[in-house]
Amino acid sequence: MPEEPATTPAVLMVCDYSLRYLGGAQTAFIRQAEALAGEGVPVVVLAPDADELTTEGVATIAPPRRGSIPVLDLPLLGRARDLEPLVASVVRRHRIGAIVVHSEFALAAAALAVGKRLGIPVLHTVHTFFWRAPGALAPFAPIVSRVHSTLTGIRGGDRYTGSHALNNALRTMTLRTAQRADIVLSPSRHQAEALRDAGAGRVEAFSNVAQPLQVTEPAAGGPLRLLWVARFAPEKRVDVALDAMRKVVAAIGVDRVHLDVAGGTHRPVPGVTFHGAVPGERVAELMDAADAALITSLGFDNQPMVALEAFAHGRPVIVSDPVLGGEFGDAALLTPTPDAAGLAELILQLEADRTLLDAPRDGALAYARDRVAAAHVARLQELIASV
C-alpha cells in the first residue's frame, strides 16, 4: 500500500488572557497563530474567549470561566491541576507536536505540566519580565505570591530580588513559570539578557510577528504628524508626550506638529487629537497618516507591538528609552533625554528638517522584513525541533 503523506504536527497555543481584549500580549499571540496557519501549520488555540479568533486553519477552544480576578481583569479559570485534563485531552485529540504558552497563570502552568509529562516540547513566550507596580503596594507582595502559587501549583524555583517586594513577587512569578519550559522566548534581546541573568534557563531572543508590509508614502507638506498608541497606564507615560506637545506648541505654534492619540479619553491639549479606543484597522489608517510613532515608556517595555505596526508601514519610532533605542537600532530615533523636554527638542528638530526621518524609515522597513510571518514560522519550527 502507498504510504500516507506526512502531516505537519499541530501547535497548541495557550494564553490565560482573554482574546476579547487586545492588549500587546494578545495581539502578539493572535498574529503568531495567524502566521502559523498561513504557513500551513495546524494551530489549536486554547484561551479564554478563543472564539474571537476566526482565522481559517485555527481551531479554537475556550476553557470554562469562573469569574475574573479584580483589578487585573484576568479570567479566573481555576487551578492548574484542574485544567490539566482539558489540556491533555486537547493534546491527544489534535495530535499536538509542540506547545507555545504566552502567559504565566493557571492555564499556562497546566500546559507546561502536561507537556513535560507527555514529552512534548513547550516554549514560553515572556511578554514582560519588567512588571512594575507602585512601591506603596509592596505590602501586597505575599498575597500576590500566594495567589499565584495556589492557582498554578508552582512553588519551587529561583526568586527575583532586584526591586521592591511587589515587583520582586511579580517577576518571580514569571521567572518560575519560565523555568518550567524547554525554551523561553523573549521578543527582545534586552529582556532575554535579563531573563538569563535571573536564571530562566535556555532563553532565545525571538521577535513577535510583523504584519505584511503595507507601506505608503507620508503626506507631502502639512504638519509633522505623530502617533501615540498604547494602554493608558502609568508605565506608558502618555503625559510625557502631552507635555512635549505643550512645549512644541509654545515654541512654534499649534499648526506645525500634530499628535494623534489612540486610546484614552480626551484632554484639552493643543495640537493633540484623542481618538479613544479604536479597532486595528483604524490604527493602521492613523499610522499611514503619521510620519513617526511615539513610544514614551521608560524601563518597562519589551517589544511594543506598536513598533512592529509602525515598521510594517514604513514608519520609524521615536523612543524615550535608550534600551529600546538600542533594540530597534536604525529604525528608531532616541530623544536626547527621556523627559518631555527631550522629546520636544527632537520633535522640533524633525519639524525643521523632515529628511532626518529618511534613514530611520529605511531602517524600519528592514526591521519589519526580517520578522514577517514566513521567517517567524521557520525560526519557530527550528526552535521546536531543537528540543
Backbone torsions as a table, in degrees:
resi	resn	phi	psi	omega
1	MET	NA	143.3	177.6
2	PRO	-66.8	147.1	178.9
3	GLU	-71.0	145.1	174.9
4	GLU	-72.3	142.5	179.1
5	PRO	-63.2	142.4	179.0
6	ALA	-66.5	143.1	177.5
7	THR	-112.4	147.3	178.7
8	THR	-73.1	127.1	178.9
9	PRO	-59.9	145.3	-179.7
10	ALA	-76.9	152.2	174.9
11	VAL	-108.7	127.3	174.7
12	LEU	-94.2	121.6	177.5
13	MET	-107.0	129.5	-171.6
14	VAL	-125.7	136.0	178.0
15	CYS	-149.6	136.3	177.7
16	ASP	-81.8	-17.0	-175.6
17	TYR	-83.0	148.6	177.2
18	SER	-68.3	133.6	176.6
19	LEU	-81.3	-0.6	176.4
20	ARG	-75.6	-28.3	178.4
21	TYR	-105.3	119.2	-174.7
22	LEU	-96.7	82.0	167.5
23	GLY	-83.3	-174.7	-177.8
24	GLY	-61.2	-42.5	-178.7
25	ALA	-64.3	-44.1	-180.0
26	GLN	-65.2	-39.8	178.7
27	THR	-62.1	-45.3	178.5
28	ALA	-62.4	-40.9	179.8
29	PHE	-61.2	-49.7	-178.0
30	ILE	-65.2	-41.0	179.9
31	ARG	-65.2	-35.0	177.4
32	GLN	-66.8	-42.9	177.6
33	ALA	-59.9	-44.0	179.4
34	GLU	-64.7	-38.6	179.8
35	ALA	-65.0	-45.2	179.1
36	LEU	-60.6	-48.6	-179.8
37	ALA	-61.6	-40.4	-179.6
38	GLY	-64.8	-25.2	178.7
39	GLU	-96.4	12.0	174.1
40	GLY	86.7	12.5	178.8
41	VAL	-93.7	124.2	176.9
42	PRO	-62.4	136.0	-176.1
43	VAL	-128.1	135.5	171.8
44	VAL	-121.4	125.2	-179.8
45	VAL	-105.9	123.7	176.8
46	LEU	-116.6	106.2	-175.5
47	ALA	-165.0	154.8	173.9
48	PRO	-58.9	137.7	179.9
49	ASP	57.8	35.6	-179.2
50	ALA	-61.3	-24.0	-178.9
51	ASP	-67.4	-7.6	173.1
52	GLU	-66.8	-21.0	-178.6
53	LEU	-95.7	115.5	-174.0
54	THR	-117.6	22.6	-178.4
55	THR	-66.7	135.9	177.7
56	GLU	-62.7	135.7	179.8
57	GLY	91.3	-0.1	179.0
58	VAL	-114.7	117.0	173.6
59	ALA	-86.5	138.5	-175.7
60	THR	-122.0	140.8	177.8
61	ILE	-137.3	125.9	179.5
62	ALA	-108.8	118.4	177.3
63	PRO	-69.3	152.9	178.1
64	PRO	-61.1	139.6	178.3
65	ARG	-97.9	144.6	177.9
66	ARG	-114.3	14.0	-178.3
67	GLY	129.5	-159.9	179.2
68	SER	-137.7	149.2	173.8
69	ILE	-79.0	122.7	-177.5
70	PRO	-56.2	155.0	178.4
71	VAL	71.7	-53.5	-178.3
72	LEU	-75.6	-20.3	-174.8
73	ASP	54.5	39.3	-179.7
74	LEU	-94.5	124.9	178.9
75	PRO	-55.9	134.7	178.9
76	LEU	-96.7	115.0	-172.8
77	LEU	-111.4	0.5	-176.3
78	GLY	99.5	-169.8	-178.4
79	ARG	-86.9	154.1	-178.2
80	ALA	-57.8	-42.2	-176.8
81	ARG	-62.9	-27.9	177.5
82	ASP	-80.3	-19.5	179.6
83	LEU	-91.9	-14.6	-177.5
84	GLU	-59.5	-40.8	177.5
85	PRO	-60.1	-37.6	177.5
86	LEU	-63.4	-48.1	-179.5
87	VAL	-61.0	-44.7	-178.5
88	ALA	-62.2	-39.5	179.5
89	SER	-67.4	-37.1	177.0
90	VAL	-64.6	-42.5	180.0
91	VAL	-60.1	-45.5	-178.4
92	ARG	-69.8	-44.1	-174.6
93	ARG	-65.7	-35.8	-174.9
94	HIS	-104.4	7.7	178.3
95	ARG	51.7	56.3	-176.5
96	ILE	-70.7	133.2	178.3
97	GLY	-104.8	-14.2	178.4
98	ALA	-161.0	152.7	179.1
99	ILE	-123.4	132.4	176.3
100	VAL	-122.5	117.1	180.0
101	VAL	-104.7	148.4	-175.9
102	HIS	-125.9	24.7	-178.6
103	SER	-156.3	-178.6	-172.6
104	GLU	-128.5	25.0	-173.1
105	PHE	-116.3	-155.8	-166.5
106	ALA	-60.5	-45.8	-176.9
107	LEU	-66.2	-41.9	177.3
108	ALA	-62.8	-42.9	179.6
109	ALA	-62.8	-39.5	177.2
110	ALA	-62.4	-42.7	179.8
111	ALA	-65.6	-39.5	177.5
112	LEU	-61.9	-43.4	-178.7
113	ALA	-66.4	-43.6	-179.7
114	VAL	-65.9	-42.7	178.8
115	GLY	-59.9	-43.2	179.3
116	LYS	-64.8	-42.4	-177.8
117	ARG	-65.9	-35.8	-176.4
118	LEU	-95.6	-0.9	179.2
119	GLY	72.4	30.7	179.1
120	ILE	-100.5	131.9	178.3
121	PRO	-56.9	133.4	178.0
122	VAL	-124.2	127.2	178.6
123	LEU	-116.2	136.3	-177.4
124	HIS	-114.8	113.6	175.8
125	THR	-86.3	121.1	179.3
126	VAL	-98.0	116.4	-178.8
127	HIS	-87.3	-29.3	167.5
128	THR	-154.5	125.4	169.2
129	PHE	-95.8	-5.1	-173.0
130	PHE	-100.5	43.0	175.8
131	TRP	-50.6	138.4	-179.8
132	ARG	-140.1	124.5	177.8
133	ALA	-128.9	154.6	178.3
134	PRO	-58.7	140.3	179.5
135	GLY	-58.6	-27.9	-179.4
136	ALA	-64.2	-20.2	-179.7
137	LEU	-91.2	4.0	-178.0
138	ALA	-53.5	-35.2	178.9
139	PRO	-60.7	-16.5	179.4
140	PHE	-83.7	-0.8	-177.2
141	ALA	-55.0	-45.9	179.9
142	PRO	-59.9	-34.9	179.8
143	ILE	-67.2	-44.3	179.2
144	VAL	-59.5	-45.6	-179.0
145	SER	-63.7	-40.8	-177.8
146	ARG	-68.6	-42.5	179.7
147	VAL	-63.3	-44.0	-179.0
148	HIS	-63.6	-45.7	-178.7
149	SER	-66.4	-34.3	178.4
150	THR	-66.8	-43.8	-178.0
151	LEU	-72.1	-39.1	-172.7
152	THR	-96.1	-22.0	-173.2
153	GLY	76.4	5.5	-179.3
154	ILE	-88.8	116.3	-178.8
155	ARG	-124.3	-32.3	-179.5
156	GLY	-91.5	166.4	177.9
157	GLY	127.5	174.5	-179.1
158	ASP	-71.1	162.0	-179.7
159	ARG	-121.2	135.0	176.0
160	TYR	-83.1	138.4	-174.7
161	THR	-134.6	18.0	-171.4
162	GLY	-91.0	5.2	-176.3
163	SER	-144.3	-163.1	178.2
164	HIS	-75.8	172.3	-166.4
165	ALA	-57.5	-42.9	-176.9
166	LEU	-72.0	-43.2	175.3
167	ASN	-58.9	-41.9	178.4
168	ASN	-59.9	-41.9	-179.7
169	ALA	-64.2	-43.6	-179.3
170	LEU	-65.7	-42.2	-178.8
171	ARG	-73.4	-31.9	173.6
172	THR	-63.4	-39.0	176.7
173	MET	-55.5	-48.6	179.1
174	THR	-67.6	-43.5	-177.4
175	LEU	-60.4	-47.5	-177.1
176	ARG	-68.3	-31.5	173.7
177	THR	-66.8	-46.1	-179.1
178	ALA	-60.1	-36.1	-177.2
179	GLN	-66.5	-11.1	179.1
180	ARG	-96.4	0.0	179.2
181	ALA	-95.3	156.5	174.0
182	ASP	-71.0	-41.1	177.3
183	ILE	-136.8	136.8	173.4
184	VAL	-100.5	128.2	179.9
185	LEU	-104.3	128.7	176.8
186	SER	-120.8	123.3	-179.9
187	PRO	-63.7	-14.1	-179.7
188	SER	-127.9	155.2	177.7
189	ARG	-69.0	-40.0	-175.0
190	HIS	-68.9	-34.6	175.9
191	GLN	-71.6	-36.3	177.4
192	ALA	-58.3	-42.7	178.6
193	GLU	-63.4	-41.3	179.6
194	ALA	-64.2	-39.5	179.4
195	LEU	-67.8	-41.7	177.5
196	ARG	-62.4	-44.5	-179.2
197	ASP	-61.2	-31.6	-178.8
198	ALA	-81.1	-11.3	177.9
199	GLY	99.2	28.1	-175.5
200	ALA	-74.2	-10.3	-179.5
201	GLY	98.7	-141.3	179.8
202	ARG	-77.4	114.7	-178.7
203	VAL	-120.9	129.5	178.3
204	GLU	-117.1	130.4	171.2
205	ALA	-73.5	119.0	-172.3
206	PHE	-146.8	107.9	-173.1
207	SER	-63.4	152.4	165.8
208	ASN	-65.0	171.1	-177.1
209	VAL	-82.1	130.2	170.9
210	ALA	-86.4	143.4	176.8
211	GLN	-66.2	161.0	173.2
212	PRO	-55.7	143.2	-178.5
213	LEU	-60.7	132.5	177.9
214	GLN	-140.2	70.3	-168.7
215	VAL	-87.6	132.2	170.9
216	THR	-125.3	153.5	178.2
217	GLU	-77.7	136.5	175.3
218	PRO	-59.2	149.1	-179.7
219	ALA	-62.9	136.9	177.1
220	ALA	-80.8	139.2	-179.1
221	GLY	73.5	-177.9	-179.7
222	GLY	77.5	-177.5	-177.0
223	PRO	-71.7	157.9	168.2
224	LEU	-67.6	124.1	-175.7
225	ARG	-110.3	130.6	-179.1
226	LEU	-123.5	155.6	-177.8
227	LEU	-133.1	131.5	174.9
228	TRP	-117.8	122.0	-179.8
229	VAL	-133.3	118.6	177.2
230	ALA	-176.1	172.7	170.3
231	ARG	-66.3	146.5	175.0
232	PHE	-83.9	71.6	178.7
233	ALA	-117.8	150.9	-176.1
234	PRO	-53.4	-38.5	-176.2
235	GLU	-68.5	-16.9	178.6
236	LYS	-84.1	-16.8	169.9
237	ARG	57.0	51.4	176.3
238	VAL	-62.3	-29.3	-179.2
239	ASP	-62.4	-28.0	175.9
240	VAL	-63.7	-42.8	178.2
241	ALA	-65.4	-41.8	-178.1
242	LEU	-69.3	-41.0	177.3
243	ASP	-64.7	-36.6	177.4
244	ALA	-63.7	-40.4	178.9
245	MET	-64.5	-37.0	176.6
246	ARG	-60.5	-40.0	179.2
247	LYS	-68.4	-40.4	180.0
248	VAL	-64.2	-45.4	179.9
249	VAL	-63.9	-38.4	178.4
250	ALA	-64.3	-29.4	-177.0
251	ALA	-85.1	-40.4	-171.6
252	ILE	-130.7	5.5	179.1
253	GLY	95.2	175.8	-168.3
254	VAL	-90.8	-9.5	-169.5
255	ASP	-102.7	-1.7	-171.8
256	ARG	-102.8	-15.1	174.6
257	VAL	-138.0	136.9	177.6
258	HIS	-131.9	137.4	178.4
259	LEU	-115.2	124.4	171.4
260	ASP	-98.1	133.4	179.2
261	VAL	-118.6	118.5	177.0
262	ALA	-96.7	119.7	-177.0
263	GLY	109.3	164.1	175.3
264	GLY	75.0	-173.2	-178.8
265	THR	-113.6	156.6	-175.9
266	HIS	-63.1	139.8	171.4
267	ARG	-131.8	146.8	-178.9
268	PRO	-77.1	84.4	179.1
269	VAL	-120.4	123.8	-178.4
270	PRO	-63.4	138.6	177.9
271	GLY	78.3	10.9	-177.0
272	VAL	-125.8	133.4	172.8
273	THR	-113.5	124.5	176.7
274	PHE	-95.8	125.0	-176.3
275	HIS	-101.8	-6.1	-177.1
276	GLY	68.5	-168.3	178.0
277	ALA	-65.9	130.4	-176.9
278	VAL	-131.8	148.9	176.6
279	PRO	-72.6	167.8	-176.3
280	GLY	-58.3	-38.1	-178.3
281	GLU	-66.8	-30.1	177.5
282	ARG	-73.1	-36.7	174.7
283	VAL	-59.1	-42.2	179.1
284	ALA	-60.8	-40.7	178.3
285	GLU	-64.2	-42.8	179.1
286	LEU	-65.6	-35.5	178.5
287	MET	-65.9	-40.4	178.3
288	ASP	-62.8	-31.8	-179.2
289	ALA	-81.2	-11.9	-174.0
290	ALA	-92.9	158.1	170.8
291	ASP	-91.5	-28.2	-179.8
292	ALA	-162.7	159.9	176.3
293	ALA	-107.4	149.5	179.2
294	LEU	-103.5	137.0	170.5
295	ILE	-129.1	106.2	-170.4
296	THR	-102.4	5.3	178.2
297	SER	-67.0	161.3	-178.5
298	LEU	-143.4	114.7	177.0
299	GLY	73.8	16.1	-176.7
300	PHE	-120.7	-47.1	-167.6
301	ASP	-76.5	148.9	176.9
302	ASN	-95.6	-78.4	171.9
303	GLN	-136.9	88.6	-176.5
304	PRO	-56.8	133.0	-178.3
305	MET	-64.6	-25.6	178.6
306	VAL	-63.5	-29.0	177.8
307	ALA	-65.7	-46.0	178.1
308	LEU	-62.9	-37.4	176.6
309	GLU	-61.1	-45.7	179.8
310	ALA	-62.7	-45.9	-176.4
311	PHE	-63.6	-38.0	178.9
312	ALA	-64.2	-25.1	177.0
313	HIS	-92.8	5.2	-179.1
314	GLY	73.4	28.1	179.9
315	ARG	-113.7	131.2	175.9
316	PRO	-76.3	170.3	176.1
317	VAL	-115.6	144.5	171.6
318	ILE	-100.0	121.6	-174.1
319	VAL	-120.5	146.2	175.8
320	SER	-92.7	-18.6	-173.4
321	ASP	-96.2	118.2	178.9
322	PRO	-59.0	-29.2	178.6
323	VAL	-65.4	-43.2	176.8
324	LEU	-68.0	-33.8	176.2
325	GLY	-59.1	-43.0	176.6
326	GLY	-69.0	-36.1	-179.4
327	GLU	-63.8	-42.5	-174.9
328	PHE	-93.2	-12.1	174.0
329	GLY	56.7	-126.5	-174.7
330	ASP	-67.0	-13.1	-178.7
331	ALA	-84.0	-3.2	-175.0
332	ALA	-124.1	152.2	169.1
333	LEU	-115.0	124.3	-176.5
334	LEU	-96.9	131.4	178.2
335	THR	-68.1	148.3	-178.3
336	PRO	-63.3	-30.2	172.9
337	THR	-136.9	155.2	-174.2
338	PRO	-80.6	5.5	-176.9
339	ASP	-98.5	-176.5	-178.2
340	ALA	-64.2	-35.0	179.8
341	ALA	-63.5	-41.5	178.5
342	GLY	-66.4	-40.6	178.0
343	LEU	-64.6	-44.0	179.3
344	ALA	-61.8	-39.8	179.7
345	GLU	-60.8	-44.7	-179.9
346	LEU	-68.2	-41.0	178.8
347	ILE	-59.7	-42.5	179.2
348	LEU	-63.6	-38.1	177.0
349	GLN	-63.6	-42.9	-179.2
350	LEU	-68.7	-36.3	178.1
351	GLU	-64.7	-35.2	-178.7
352	ALA	-77.6	-26.3	-177.0
353	ASP	-145.6	93.3	-177.2
354	ARG	-66.7	-19.4	-179.4
355	THR	-65.1	-17.0	176.2
356	LEU	-63.8	-15.5	179.0
357	LEU	-89.5	-10.9	-173.3
358	ASP	-63.9	-52.5	-178.6
359	ALA	-64.6	-44.5	175.7
360	PRO	-61.1	-30.6	177.6
361	ARG	-65.6	-42.1	176.5
362	ASP	-64.1	-40.1	178.7
363	GLY	-63.8	-35.9	178.8
364	ALA	-63.0	-44.9	-180.0
365	LEU	-64.5	-40.7	179.2
366	ALA	-63.8	-40.7	178.9
367	TYR	-62.1	-44.1	-178.1
368	ALA	-67.8	-40.3	-177.8
369	ARG	-59.4	-35.5	-178.3
370	ASP	-75.0	-6.0	-172.4
371	ARG	-128.5	18.8	178.2
372	VAL	-72.6	172.1	-168.7
373	ALA	-55.3	-48.4	-174.6
374	ALA	-60.1	-44.5	179.4
375	ALA	-66.6	-39.6	-179.4
376	HIS	-62.8	-48.5	-177.1
377	VAL	-66.2	-41.6	179.3
378	ALA	-60.0	-43.9	179.6
379	ARG	-68.1	-39.0	178.9
380	LEU	-62.0	-41.3	179.5
381	GLN	-66.5	-34.7	174.6
382	GLU	-62.2	-42.9	-179.7
383	LEU	-65.3	-43.3	178.6
384	ILE	-60.6	-44.1	-178.6
385	ALA	-65.9	-22.9	-177.8
386	SER	-78.4	-12.0	-178.1
387	VAL	-75.9	NA	NA
